[in-house]
């Protein structure tokens, strides 16, 4: 990601509908995992630290972030309670130990070697530990936002399941999310493509803060999916969310 993107993220992620809605969903999903008391939690690709407060409700958090500016910006969200180490996937991580929960929130799409990254993540899980991962969905939704964020790819449901299984994970849960706002996002993608084709526009639509009333409505709509995800599999959405465990050698595949 560009430095300007990290600066904007630090300024908006506590209020922007996408970040606040996603945190509600992630908190609900993690809360149902019944992690051990004093669980050890690792967030890889922690950005500017917007998830720290949410994750600290479930255990002791360690974070890894590649970008020096993002690490510096995350200090205000850490409150001295989260150690943020430099490192990157798949082969540039510091010594970390083992974790009960590893979080990869919209990170894997930035990594060129995503299969190798998932194998590295698996090696950091304690026995019985879980991975919670989100990625952008549907390659055909590729647009200006993906290019601006330096994404390598978007993911299809079957492709993400296969990559997790090939990396040695049993997939316990895999669902689309951000379904209710999918139609609006699809319209914005079409507008972006038309603007690029006709006028050479290079800025994605709807990336910044919306007017406060609209922002609150979008946050409520997105966040409401926390009551569904983990109980039903949503058939489509802008993102995919998976929960997986390290699979013992010779074990069968997990259900999704």
MIKOL-997482 format. One record per atom (N, C-alpha, C): residue in one letter; atom name; y, z, x. Coordinates in pm, whole numbers, plus 32768, in hexadecimal, padded with zeros to 4 digits. Layout:
REM MIKOL-997482
[a CA [Y Z X]];
...
//
This chain:
REM MIKOL-997482
[x N [7F88 8000 8053]];
[x CA [8000 8000 8000]];
[x C [807D 8000 8056]];
[x N [80E9 7FC3 8025]];
[x CA [8169 7FC3 806A]];
[x C [81A8 804E 8061]];
[x N [81FE 806D 80C3]];
[x CA [8240 80EF 80C3]];
[x C [8294 8103 8046]];
[x N [82D5 8099 8015]];
[x CA [8325 80A6 7F9B]];
[x C [82CE 80D3 7F25]];
[x N [8251 80A4 7F22]];
[x CA [81F7 80CB 7EB5]];
[x C [81D6 8160 7EBC]];
[x N [81C5 8196 7F36]];
[x CA [81AA 8226 7F43]];
[x C [8224 8278 7F1A]];
[x N [829A 8248 7F3E]];
[x CA [8315 8291 7F19]];
[x C [8324 8294 7E81]];
[x N [8309 8221 7E3F]];
[x CA [8311 821D 7DAE]];
[x C [82A5 8275 7D6F]];
[x N [822D 8275 7DA9]];
[x CA [81C1 82C9 7D75]];
[x C [81E8 835C 7D7C]];
[x N [821E 8387 7DEE]];
[x CA [8243 8413 7DFD]];
[x C [82AD 843B 7D97]];
[x N [8305 83DC 7D73]];
[x CA [8373 83FA 7D18]];
[x C [8347 83FC 7C86]];
[x N [82DA 83B6 7C66]];
[x CA [82B9 83A2 7BD8]];
[x C [8233 83DA 7BAC]];
[x N [81D9 83FD 7C0A]];
[x CA [814F 8418 7BE0]];
[x C [813E 8499 7B90]];
[x N [81A0 84EF 7B8F]];
[x CA [8195 8566 7B3B]];
[x C [81BD 854B 7AAB]];
[x N [81FD 84D8 7A91]];
[x CA [822C 84BB 7A0A]];
[x C [81FC 8435 79D4]];
[x N [81DC 83D7 7A29]];
[x CA [81B6 8350 79FB]];
[x C [8139 8357 79A4]];
[x N [8139 830C 7937]];
[x CA [80CC 8314 78D5]];
[x C [8044 82FA 7912]];
[x N [803C 829C 7971]];
[x CA [7FB9 8279 79A9]];
[x C [7F80 82EC 79FB]];
[x N [7FD2 832A 7A4E]];
[x CA [7FA2 839A 7A9F]];
[x C [7F81 8413 7A49]];
[x N [7FD8 8433 79EA]];
[x CA [7FC0 84AB 7998]];
[x C [7F46 8497 793E]];
[x N [7F39 8420 7903]];
[x CA [7EC4 8406 78B0]];
[x C [7E44 8409 78FF]];
[x N [7E46 83CD 7976]];
[x CA [7DCE 83CC 79C9]];
[x C [7DA6 8459 79F2]];
[x N [7E08 84AE 7A14]];
[x CA [7DE7 8538 7A3C]];
[x C [7DA5 8584 79CA]];
[x N [7DD2 856E 794F]];
[x CA [7D92 85B0 78DD]];
[x C [7D00 8587 78D1]];
[x N [7CE6 8507 78E2]];
[x CA [7C5C 84D5 78D9]];
[x C [7C08 850D 794B]];
[x N [7C3C 8508 79C4]];
[x CA [7BF0 8538 7A37]];
[x C [7BD5 85CE 7A2E]];
[x N [7C36 861A 7A00]];
[x CA [7C21 86AB 79F1]];
[x C [7BB2 86C7 798D]];
[x N [7BAF 867A 7920]];
[x CA [7B45 868E 78BC]];
[x C [7ABD 866A 78F5]];
[x N [7AB5 85FB 793E]];
[x CA [7A36 85D0 7979]];
[x C [7A06 8635 79E0]];
[x N [7A5E 8662 7A37]];
[x CA [7A37 86C2 7A9F]];
[x C [7A11 8748 7A61]];
[x N [7A59 8770 79F9]];
[x CA [7A3C 87EE 79B8]];
[x C [79B0 87F4 797D]];
[x N [797C 8781 7954]];
[x CA [78F4 877C 791B]];
[x C [7888 877C 7985]];
[x N [78AC 8771 7A05]];
[x CA [7847 876C 7A70]];
[x C [780F 87F6 7A90]];
[x N [7853 885F 7A66]];
[x CA [7827 88E8 7A81]];
[x C [780F 88FC 7B17]];
[x N [7877 88E5 7B62]];
[x CA [7871 88F8 7BF2]];
[x C [785C 898B 7C14]];
[x N [7824 89A8 7C89]];
[x CA [7813 8A34 7CB0]];
[x C [7899 8A77 7CC4]];
[x N [789A 8AFB 7CB8]];
[x CA [7914 8B45 7CD5]];
[x C [793C 8B2D 7D66]];
[x N [79BE 8B28 7D7E]];
[x CA [79F3 8B0B 7E04]];
[x C [79BC 8A87 7E38]];
[x N [79B4 8A24 7DE0]];
[x CA [7982 89A1 7E09]];
[x C [79DA 8965 7E75]];
[x N [799C 891C 7ED0]];
[x CA [79E4 88D4 7F38]];
[x C [79FB 8845 7F07]];
[x N [7A79 881E 7F01]];
[x CA [7AA1 879E 7EC7]];
[x C [7AEA 874C 7F30]];
[x N [7AC8 86CC 7F38]];
[x CA [7B09 8670 7F95]];
[x C [7B45 85FC 7F46]];
[x N [7BC6 85E6 7F59]];
[x CA [7C05 856D 7F21]];
[x C [7C20 850D 7F94]];
[x N [7BDF 849A 7F8F]];
[x CA [7BF1 8431 7FF3]];
[x C [7C58 83CD 7FC0]];
[x N [7CB9 83AC 8015]];
[x CA [7D26 8356 7FEA]];
[x C [7D7F 839D 7F87]];
[x N [7DB3 8411 7FB0]];
[x CA [7DF9 846B 7F53]];
[x C [7E88 8443 7F39]];
[x N [7EB9 83D9 7F79]];
[x CA [7F40 83A9 7F5E]];
[x C [7FA8 8414 7F78]];
[x N [8001 8427 7F18]];
[x CA [806C 8488 7F29]];
[x C [804D 850F 7EE9]];
[x N [7FCE 8526 7EC8]];
[x CA [7FA2 85AC 7EA1]];
[x C [7FB2 85CF 7E0F]];
[x N [7FC3 856D 7DB9]];
[x CA [7FDA 8589 7D2B]];
[x C [7F65 85C9 7CE3]];
[x N [7EEC 85C0 7D1C]];
[x CA [7E76 85F9 7CDB]];
[x C [7E54 8686 7D0C]];
[x N [7E9D 86B8 7D6E]];
[x CA [7E76 8736 7DAD]];
[x C [7E71 87AA 7D48]];
[x N [7EDA 87BA 7CF9]];
[x CA [7EDE 882B 7C9D]];
[x C [7E6B 8826 7C3A]];
[x N [7E4D 87AF 7C08]];
[x CA [7DDD 87A0 7BAB]];
[x C [7D59 87C4 7BEE]];
[x N [7D42 8792 7C66]];
[x CA [7CC4 87AA 7CAB]];
[x C [7CB4 883D 7CD4]];
[x N [7D22 8880 7CF3]];
[x CA [7D19 890B 7D1C]];
[x C [7CEA 8968 7CAC]];
[x N [7CEE 8939 7C31]];
[x CA [7CB6 8987 7BC3]];
[x C [7C1F 8995 7BD0]];
[x N [7BE0 893F 7C1F]];
[x CA [7B4E 893C 7C25]];
[x C [7B15 8969 7CAC]];
[x N [7B6A 8981 7D10]];
[x CA [7B36 89AD 7D90]];
[x C [7B9B 899C 7E00]];
[x N [7B68 89AA 7E7B]];
[x CA [7BB9 899E 7EF3]];
[x C [7BC0 890C 7F1C]];
[x N [7C39 88D7 7F28]];
[x CA [7C4D 8847 7F3C]];
[x C [7C70 8828 7FCD]];
[x N [7C2D 87C3 8002]];
[x CA [7C52 8782 8080]];
[x C [7C72 86F1 8060]];
[x N [7CD1 86B7 80A7]];
[x CA [7CF8 862E 808B]];
[x C [7CFF 85DC 810A]];
[x N [7CE9 855A 80FA]];
[x CA [7CF6 84FB 8168]];
[x C [7D4C 8487 8139]];
[x N [7DB0 8463 8189]];
[x CA [7E07 83F3 8168]];
[x C [7E2A 83A7 81E8]];
[x N [7E1D 8325 81E2]];
[x CA [7E34 82D0 8257]];
[x C [7EC7 82C3 8279]];
[x N [7F1D 82B1 8215]];
[x CA [7FA9 828E 822C]];
[x C [7FFC 8309 8253]];
[x N [8042 8303 82C4]];
[x CA [8091 8378 82F1]];
[x C [80FF 839F 828E]];
[x N [8142 833D 8252]];
[x CA [81AC 835D 81F3]];
[x C [8172 83A3 8179]];
[x N [8103 8371 8144]];
[x CA [80C5 83B1 80D0]];
[x C [809C 8440 80F2]];
[x N [8064 8456 8169]];
[x CA [803F 84DE 8191]];
[x C [80BA 8538 8193]];
[x N [8128 8506 81CA]];
[x CA [81A2 8557 81D0]];
[x C [81D6 8576 8144]];
[x N [81D1 8514 80EC]];
[x CA [8201 8529 8064]];
[x C [81A9 8589 8016]];
[x N [8128 8591 803C]];
[x CA [80CB 85E7 7FF2]];
[x C [80DF 867B 8011]];
[x N [812A 869B 8077]];
[x CA [813D 8728 809D]];
[x C [8176 8778 8029]];
[x N [81D5 873D 7FDF]];
[x CA [8213 8788 7F71]];
[x C [81B1 87A3 7F00]];
[x N [814A 874F 7EF2]];
[x CA [80E5 8765 7E8A]];
[x C [8074 87C0 7EB9]];
[x N [806D 87D8 7F3B]];
[x CA [8002 882B 7F73]];
[x C [8023 88C0 7F6D]];
[x N [80A3 88E3 7F72]];
[x CA [80CF 896F 7F70]];
[x C [8084 89C4 7FD7]];
[x N [8061 8985 8046]];
[x CA [801B 89CC 80B0]];
[x C [7F8B 89ED 8090]];
[x N [7F56 89BF 801E]];
[x CA [7ED0 89E2 7FF1]];
[x C [7E6A 8974 800B]];
[x N [7E98 88FD 802F]];
[x CA [7E3F 888C 8046]];
[x C [7E58 8855 80D2]];
[x N [7DEF 884C 8121]];
[x CA [7DFB 880E 81A4]];
[x C [7DEA 8777 8193]];
[x N [7E4F 872C 81BC]];
[x CA [7E4C 869A 81B0]];
[x C [7E3B 865F 823C]];
[x N [7DC5 8624 8252]];
[x CA [7DA2 85F1 82D6]];
[x C [7DB3 8559 82DB]];
[x N [7DD3 8524 8351]];
[x CA [7DD6 8492 8360]];
[x C [7D49 845A 8369]];
[x N [7D34 83E3 8332]];
[x CA [7CB2 83A3 8339]];
[x C [7CA7 8333 82D6]];
[x N [7C3D 82E5 82E4]];
[x CA [7C2A 8273 828A]];
[x C [7B95 8251 8281]];
[x N [7B73 820D 8216]];
[x CA [7AEC 81DC 8200]];
[x C [7ADD 814D 8234]];
[x N [7A64 8128 8265]];
[x CA [79E8 8178 8263]];
[x C [79CF 81C9 82E1]];
[x N [7A14 81AB 8350]];
[x CA [79E9 81E5 83D1]];
[x C [7A59 822A 841D]];
[x N [7AC2 8251 83D8]];
[x CA [7B30 8294 841C]];
[x C [7B4C 831F 83E9]];
[x N [7AE6 8363 83B5]];
[x CA [7AFA 83E9 837E]];
[x C [7AEF 8453 83EB]];
[x N [7B3A 84BF 83DE]];
[x CA [7B2A 852F 843B]];
[x C [7AAC 857E 8419]];
[x N [7A8F 85E4 8466]];
[x CA [7A20 863E 8447]];
[x C [7A44 868D 83C9]];
[x N [79ED 8687 8364]];
[x CA [7A11 86C0 82E2]];
[x C [79AD 8724 82AB]];
[x N [792D 8715 82C9]];
[x CA [78C8 876B 828D]];
[x C [7890 872F 820E]];
[x N [785C 8786 81B7]];
[x CA [781C 875A 813B]];
[x C [786A 8791 80C2]];
[x N [7862 8747 8052]];
[x CA [78B4 8768 7FDE]];
[x C [7862 8763 7F5E]];
[x N [788A 87BB 7F00]];
[x CA [784A 87BD 7E7C]];
[x C [787F 874E 7E22]];
[x N [78FA 8723 7E3C]];
[x CA [7937 86B8 7DEE]];
[x C [798C 8663 7E4C]];
[x N [7977 85E0 7E45]];
[x CA [79CC 8582 7E8F]];
[x C [7A0F 8527 7E29]];
[x N [7A92 8516 7E39]];
[x CA [7AE2 84C8 7DDC]];
[x C [7B19 844C 7E20]];
[x N [7B06 83DC 7DE0]];
[x CA [7B3A 835C 7E0F]];
[x C [7B83 831D 7D99]];
[x N [7C04 833E 7D8C]];
[x CA [7C4F 8314 7D17]];
[x C [7CA2 8298 7D38]];
[x N [7C72 8224 7D0C]];
[x CA [7CB6 81A4 7D25]];
[x C [7CD0 8191 7DBA]];
[x N [7C65 819E 7E06]];
[x CA [7C69 8190 7E97]];
[x C [7C0C 8121 7EC6]];
[x N [7B94 8118 7E8E]];
[x CA [7B2F 80BD 7EC2]];
[x C [7B5E 802C 7EC2]];
[x N [7BB1 8007 7E61]];
[x CA [7BE1 7F7D 7E5A]];
[x C [7C3B 7F58 7ECE]];
[x N [7C6A 7FBC 7F19]];
[x CA [7CBE 7FA2 7F8E]];
[x C [7C6D 7F8E 800D]];
[x N [7BEC 7FAD 8009]];
[x CA [7B98 7FAF 8081]];
[x C [7B4C 7F2C 808C]];
[x N [7B5A 7EE8 80FD]];
[x CA [7B15 7E68 810E]];
[x C [7A7E 7E79 8109]];
[x N [7A49 7EDE 814B]];
[x CA [79B8 7EF5 8152]];
[x C [7993 7F63 80EE]];
[x N [7990 7F3F 806E]];
[x CA [797D 7FA6 8009]];
[x C [78EF 7FDF 8008]];
[x N [788A 7F8C 8026]];
[x CA [7802 7FC2 802A]];
[x C [77F1 8027 809B]];
[x N [7828 8006 8110]];
[x CA [7821 8064 8180]];
[x C [786E 80E3 815F]];
[x N [78DE 80D6 8119]];
[x CA [792D 814B 80F3]];
[x C [78DD 81A8 8098]];
[x N [7895 816F 8039]];
[x CA [7844 81C1 7FDE]];
[x C [77D3 8206 8027]];
[x N [7798 81C4 808A]];
[x CA [772F 8206 80D9]];
[x C [7768 827B 8127]];
[x N [77E1 826B 815C]];
[x CA [7823 82D9 81A2]];
[x C [783D 834E 8144]];
[x N [786D 8330 80CD]];
[x CA [7887 8398 806A]];
[x C [7806 83E3 8049]];
[x N [779A 839C 8038]];
[x CA [771A 83DB 8018]];
[x C [76F3 8440 8084]];
[x N [770E 841F 8101]];
[x CA [76E7 8477 8170]];
[x C [7735 84FA 8171]];
[x N [77A3 8501 8126]];
[x CA [77F7 8578 8124]];
[x C [77D9 85D4 80AE]];
[x N [777D 85AB 8057]];
[x CA [775C 85FE 7FE3]];
[x C [76F8 866C 8006]];
[x N [7715 86E4 7FD7]];
[x CA [76B5 8751 7FE2]];
[x C [7643 8739 7F7F]];
[x N [75D0 877A 7F91]];
[x CA [7563 876C 7F2F]];
[x C [7595 878B 7EA2]];
[x N [757B 8730 7E44]];
[x CA [75AA 8742 7DBB]];
[x C [763A 871B 7DA5]];
[x N [767F 86F0 7E10]];
[x CA [770C 86CB 7E03]];
[x C [771F 864B 7DB4]];
[x N [7798 863A 7D7F]];
[x CA [77B7 85C5 7D2E]];
[x C [782E 8577 7D65]];
[x N [782B 84F6 7D4B]];
[x CA [789B 849C 7D65]];
[x C [78D9 8477 7CDF]];
[x N [795E 8480 7CD5]];
[x CA [79A7 844A 7C63]];
[x C [7A04 83DD 7C99]];
[x N [79F8 8367 7C5F]];
[x CA [7A3F 82F3 7C95]];
[x C [7A7D 82A3 7C24]];
[x N [7AF6 8272 7C3B]];
[x CA [7B35 8213 7BDF]];
[x C [7B5F 8198 7C2E]];
[x N [7B54 8126 7BEC]];
[x CA [7B7D 80A6 7C28]];
[x C [7BB7 804D 7BBA]];
[x N [7C0B 7FEC 7BDE]];
[x CA [7C3B 7F8D 7B79]];
[x C [7BCB 7F2F 7B4D]];
[x N [7BCD 7F0B 7ACD]];
[x CA [7B5F 7EBF 7A92]];
[x C [7B87 7E2D 7A78]];
[x N [7B21 7DD9 7A75]];
[x CA [7B29 7D4C 7A4C]];
[x C [7B77 7CF7 7AB1]];
[x N [7B2C 7CAA 7AFD]];
[x CA [7B69 7C51 7B60]];
[x C [7BC8 7BEE 7B1E]];
[x N [7BAC 7BC7 7AA3]];
[x CA [7C03 7B65 7A62]];
[x C [7C8B 7B9F 7A3D]];
[x N [7C9D 7C22 7A4A]];
[x CA [7D20 7C5E 7A35]];
[x C [7D73 7C62 7AB5]];
[x N [7D3F 7C29 7B20]];
[x CA [7D88 7C29 7BA0]];
[x C [7E14 7BF0 7B8B]];
[x N [7E78 7C35 7BC4]];
[x CA [7F01 7C07 7BB1]];
[x C [7F5E 7C3A 7C1D]];
[x N [7FE1 7C30 7C02]];
[x CA [8047 7C55 7C63]];
[x C [803B 7CE7 7C8D]];
[x N [8019 7D3E 7C2D]];
[x CA [800C 7DCC 7C4F]];
[x C [7FA1 7DE2 7CB9]];
[x N [7F2F 7D9D 7CAD]];
[x CA [7EC4 7DAB 7D10]];
[x C [7EF3 7D7D 7D9A]];
[x N [7F3D 7D11 7D9E]];
[x CA [7F6F 7CDE 7E1E]];
[x C [7FD5 7D3E 7E5B]];
[x N [802D 7D74 7E07]];
[x CA [8092 7DD2 7E3A]];
[x C [8052 7E53 7E6E]];
[x N [7FE3 7E7C 7E31]];
[x CA [7F9E 7EF5 7E5C]];
[x C [7F38 7EDC 7ECB]];
[x N [7F2F 7E60 7EFA]];
[x CA [7ED1 7E3A 7F64]];
[x C [7E40 7E54 7F3D]];
[x N [7E1F 7E39 7EC1]];
[x CA [7D94 7E44 7E96]];
[x C [7D40 7DD6 7ED6]];
[x N [7CC3 7DF6 7EF2]];
[x CA [7C64 7D94 7F24]];
[x C [7C1A 7D50 7EB1]];
[x N [7C0C 7D98 7E41]];
[x CA [7BBC 7D66 7DD1]];
[x C [7BD1 7DBF 7D57]];
[x N [7BA7 7D8E 7CE3]];
[x CA [7B8F 7DDF 7C6D]];
[x C [7AF9 7DDE 7C54]];
[x N [7AC5 7E38 7C00]];
[x CA [7A35 7E4B 7BF4]];
[x C [7A04 7E2E 7B67]];
[x N [798F 7DF3 7B60]];
[x CA [7946 7DE7 7AE4]];
[x C [78E7 7E5E 7AD7]];
[x N [78C3 7E80 7A5D]];
[x CA [786B 7EF2 7A41]];
[x C [77E9 7EEA 7A91]];
[x N [77A3 7E78 7A88]];
[x CA [7722 7E6A 7ACC]];
[x C [7731 7E6C 7B63]];
[x N [779E 7E31 7B96]];
[x CA [77B2 7E2B 7C27]];
[x C [77C9 7EB5 7C62]];
[x N [7819 7F09 7C1D]];
[x CA [7830 7F91 7C4F]];
[x C [77B0 7FE2 7C4C]];
[x N [7763 7FD7 7BDF]];
[x CA [76E4 801E 7BD7]];
[x C [7688 7FF6 7C49]];
[x N [7681 7F74 7C64]];
[x CA [7629 7F43 7CCE]];
[x C [7654 7F76 7D57]];
[x N [76D5 7F74 7D72]];
[x CA [7704 7FA1 7DF5]];
[x C [76EC 8037 7E08]];
[x N [76FF 8084 7D9F]];
[x CA [76E2 8113 7DA9]];
[x C [764E 812B 7DC4]];
[x N [75F7 80E4 7D7D]];
[x CA [7568 80F5 7D90]];
[x C [753C 80C6 7E19]];
[x N [7573 8058 7E49]];
[x CA [7551 8028 7ECF]];
[x C [757C 8088 7F3C]];
[x N [75E6 80D5 7F20]];
[x CA [7616 8138 7F81]];
[x C [75C8 81BB 7F7A]];
[x N [7567 81C3 7F1E]];
[x CA [7513 823A 7F16]];
[x C [753B 829E 7EAD]];
[x N [7588 8272 7E48]];
[x CA [75B1 82CA 7DDC]];
[x C [755D 82B3 7D5F]];
[x N [7546 831E 7D16]];
[x CA [7514 8316 7C8D]];
[x C [758D 8321 7C31]];
[x N [75A2 82BC 7BDE]];
[x CA [7618 82B6 7B88]];
[x C [75FC 8303 7B07]];
[x N [7642 8370 7AF4]];
[x CA [762E 83C2 7A7C]];
[x C [7686 8394 7A09]];
[x N [76F9 835A 7A29]];
[x CA [7759 8333 79C2]];
[x C [77AB 82BF 79F6]];
[x N [77BD 825A 79A3]];
[x CA [7811 81E8 79C9]];
[x C [784C 81AD 794B]];
[x N [78CF 81B1 7940]];
[x CA [7912 8184 78C7]];
[x C [7997 8143 78EB]];
[x N [79C0 80E5 7899]];
[x CA [7A4A 80B7 78A0]];
[x C [7AA4 8126 786E]];
[x N [7B23 8121 7898]];
[x CA [7B88 817A 7860]];
[x C [7C0D 812F 7859]];
[x N [7C70 816D 781C]];
[x CA [7CEE 812B 77F9]];
[x C [7CD1 80B5 779C]];
[x N [7C83 80D1 7735]];
[x CA [7C5D 806A 76D4]];
[x C [7CCA 8052 766C]];
[x N [7D07 80BE 763A]];
[x CA [7D64 80AF 75CB]];
[x C [7DDF 805C 75F1]];
[x N [7E07 8063 7670]];
[x CA [7E7D 8019 769D]];
[x C [7E58 7F93 76DB]];
[x N [7DD9 7F71 76D7]];
[x CA [7DAA 7EF3 7711]];
[x C [7DF3 7E7A 76D6]];
[x N [7E04 7E6E 7652]];
[x CA [7E48 7DF8 761B]];
[x C [7ED6 7DE8 7651]];
[x N [7F21 7E57 765A]];
[x CA [7FAA 7E4F 768E]];
[x C [7FAA 7E21 771F]];
[x N [7F4C 7E56 776E]];
[x CA [7F44 7E2F 77FB]];
[x C [7F1E 7D9C 780A]];
[x N [7EC6 7D6E 77B3]];
[x CA [7E9E 7CE1 77B9]];
[x C [7F17 7C87 779F]];
[x N [7F6A 7CAC 773E]];
[x CA [7FE4 7C5E 7723]];
[x C [803E 7C5D 779E]];
[x N [804E 7CD0 77DF]];
[x CA [80A4 7CD7 7856]];
[x C [806D 7C80 78C7]];
[x N [7FE7 7C7C 78D6]];
[x CA [7FAC 7C26 793D]];
[x C [7FCB 7B94 7920]];
[x N [7FC3 7B6D 78A2]];
[x CA [7FDF 7AE2 787D]];
[x C [8072 7AC1 7896]];
[x N [80CB 7B1F 7879]];
[x CA [815A 7B0A 7894]];
[x C [8172 7AFA 792A]];
[x N [812F 7B4D 797A]];
[x CA [813E 7B42 7A0B]];
[x C [8111 7ABA 7A3E]];
[x N [809F 7A8A 7A0B]];
[x CA [806D 7A09 7A38]];
[x C [80CA 7998 7A12]];
[x N [8100 799F 7998]];
[x CA [815F 793A 796C]];
[x C [81DF 793F 79BF]];
[x N [8211 79B7 79D8]];
[x CA [828A 79C5 7A28]];
[x C [8277 7994 7AB6]];
[x N [8202 79AD 7AEE]];
[x CA [81E8 797E 7B77]];
[x C [81DF 78E6 7B7B]];
[x N [819A 78AD 7B16]];
[x CA [8185 781D 7B14]];
[x C [8207 77D1 7AFE]];
[x N [825B 7804 7AA5]];
[x CA [82D4 77BA 7A7F]];
[x C [834D 77DB 7AD5]];
[x N [835A 785B 7AFB]];
[x CA [83D4 7884 7B3F]];
[x C [83BB 78C5 7BC7]];
[x N [833B 78CA 7BF0]];
[x CA [831C 7902 7C73]];
[x C [8331 7998 7C7B]];
[x N [832B 79DD 7C0A]];
[x CA [8342 7A6E 7C0A]];
[x C [82D5 7AB6 7C56]];
[x N [82FE 7B19 7CA5]];
[x CA [82A0 7B60 7CFC]];
[x C [8297 7BF5 7CDC]];
[x N [82D7 7C24 7C71]];
[x CA [82D5 7CB1 7C4D]];
[x C [8281 7CC5 7BD0]];
[x N [821F 7D1F 7BD5]];
[x CA [81CB 7D38 7B62]];
[x C [8219 7D7D 7AF3]];
[x N [81F8 7D5B 7A77]];
[x CA [823B 7D95 7A03]];
[x C [8207 7E23 79E9]];
[x N [8260 7E79 79BB]];
[x CA [8237 7EFC 798A]];
[x C [8207 7F5C 79F5]];
[x N [8228 7F43 7A76]];
[x CA [81F6 7F99 7AE1]];
[x C [8245 801A 7AEE]];
[x N [82C6 801A 7ACB]];
[x CA [8319 8090 7ADA]];
[x C [8311 80ED 7A62]];
[x N [836D 814E 7A62]];
[x CA [8373 81AE 79F3]];
[x C [83A5 8168 7975]];
[x N [8367 8185 7907]];
[x CA [8392 8154 7885]];
[x C [83F7 81B6 784A]];
[x N [8443 818C 77E3]];
[x CA [8497 81ED 779E]];
[x C [8445 8266 7772]];
[x N [8482 82DC 7778]];
[x CA [8438 8359 7765]];
[x C [83E3 835D 76E5]];
[x N [8418 8334 7671]];
[x CA [83C4 833B 75F8]];
[x C [8348 82E2 7601]];
[x N [8358 826A 7637]];
[x CA [82E5 8210 7646]];
[x C [8284 8247 76AD]];
[x N [82BA 827E 7719]];
[x CA [8265 82B9 7781]];
[x C [820E 8328 7748]];
[x N [8248 837E 76F3]];
[x CA [81FC 83EC 76B6]];
[x C [818F 83B8 765A]];
[x N [81AF 8350 760E]];
[x CA [814B 8317 75B3]];
[x C [80D8 82DB 7602]];
[x N [80F7 828E 766A]];
[x CA [808E 8251 76BC]];
[x C [8038 82BC 76FF]];
[x N [8077 8326 7730]];
[x CA [802C 8392 7771]];
[x C [7FCD 83D4 770D]];
[x N [7FFB 83E9 7692]];
[x CA [7FA7 8428 762D]];
[x C [7F33 83CD 7607]];
[x N [7F4D 834B 75FA]];
[x CA [7EE4 82EC 75D6]];
[x C [7E7A 82E6 7643]];
[x N [7EA5 82D5 76BF]];
[x CA [7E47 82CD 7730]];
[x C [7DFB 8350 773E]];
[x N [7E42 83BF 773F]];
[x CA [7E03 8441 7753]];
[x C [7DA0 8466 76E6]];
[x N [7DB2 842F 766C]];
[x CA [7D57 844E 75FE]];
[x C [7CC9 841F 7619]];
[x N [7CB8 83C2 7676]];
[x CA [7C32 8392 7696]];
[x C [7BDC 83FE 76D7]];
[x N [7C19 846C 7700]];
[x CA [7BCA 84D9 773B]];
[x C [7B67 8514 76D8]];
[x N [7B81 8503 7657]];
[x CA [7B26 8536 75F1]];
[x C [7AAF 84DA 75DC]];
[x N [7AB6 8460 7611]];
[x CA [7A4D 83FD 7600]];
[x C [79FB 83E8 767E]];
[x N [7A3E 83DC 76EF]];
[x CA [79F9 83BB 776C]];
[x C [799E 842F 7793]];
[x N [7923 840E 77B3]];
[x CA [78BE 8473 77CE]];
[x C [7867 848E 7754]];
[x N [7897 8464 76E0]];
[x CA [784A 8474 7665]];
[x C [781D 83ED 762D]];
[x N [7874 8389 763D]];
[x CA [7851 82FF 7618]];
[x C [787D 82A4 7689]];
[x N [783E 8230 7692]];
[x CA [7864 81CF 76F8]];
[x C [78C5 816C 76B8]];
[x N [7941 816B 76E8]];
[x CA [79A3 810E 76B1]];
[x C [7980 8080 76DB]];
[x N [798B 801E 7681]];
[x CA [7959 7F98 769E]];
[x C [79B3 7F43 76F7]];
[x N [7A33 7F69 7705]];
[x CA [7A8E 7F1F 775B]];
[x C [7B04 7F79 777C]];
[x N [7B53 7F50 77DE]];
[x CA [7BC7 7F9F 7806]];
[x C [7C00 7F69 7887]];
[x N [7C72 7F9E 78AE]];
[x CA [7CB4 7F71 7928]];
[x C [7C73 7FAA 79A6]];
[x N [7C28 8017 7996]];
[x CA [7BEA 8059 7A09]];
[x C [7B58 8078 79EB]];
[x N [7B0E 8096 7A55]];
[x CA [7A86 80CB 7A4B]];
[x C [7A84 8157 7A87]];
[x N [7A39 81B0 7A48]];
[x CA [7A28 8238 7A79]];
[x C [7993 8255 7A84]];
[x N [796A 8285 7AF9]];
[x CA [78DD 82A4 7B10]];
[x C [78CD 8330 7B48]];
[x N [785E 836F 7B21]];
[x CA [7831 83ED 7B5D]];
[x C [77A7 83D2 7B97]];
[x N [7792 83F8 7C15]];
[x CA [7713 83D9 7C57]];
[x C [76EB 844C 7CB2]];
[x N [7669 8454 7CCE]];
[x CA [7631 84B5 7D2B]];
[x C [75E6 846C 7D99]];
[x N [75DB 84AC 7E0E]];
[x CA [758A 8474 7E79]];
[x C [74F8 8473 7E4A]];
[x N [74BA 8402 7E58]];
[x CA [7431 83F2 7E28]];
[x C [73CD 8415 7E96]];
[x N [7370 8472 7E79]];
[x CA [730B 8493 7EDE]];
[x C [72B8 8418 7F02]];
[x N [7288 840F 7F7C]];
[x CA [7233 839D 7FA2]];
[x C [71BC 8390 7F46]];
[x N [71A5 8316 7F15]];
[x CA [7132 82FA 7EC0]];
[x C [7145 831A 7E2F]];
[x N [71BC 8350 7E0A]];
[x CA [71D3 8373 7D7E]];
[x C [71F7 82F6 7D2F]];
[x N [71E5 82FD 7CA9]];
[x CA [7206 828D 7C52]];
[x C [729C 8284 7C3D]];
[x N [72C8 8216 7BFE]];
[x CA [7355 8202 7BE5]];
[x C [7386 8260 7B78]];
[x N [7405 8287 7B81]];
[x CA [7441 82DB 7B1A]];
[x C [7468 8288 7AA3]];
[x N [7478 82CA 7A31]];
[x CA [749F 8284 79B7]];
[x C [7535 8277 79AE]];
[x N [7564 820C 796A]];
[x CA [75F2 81F9 7955]];
[x C [760F 81E3 78C1]];
//
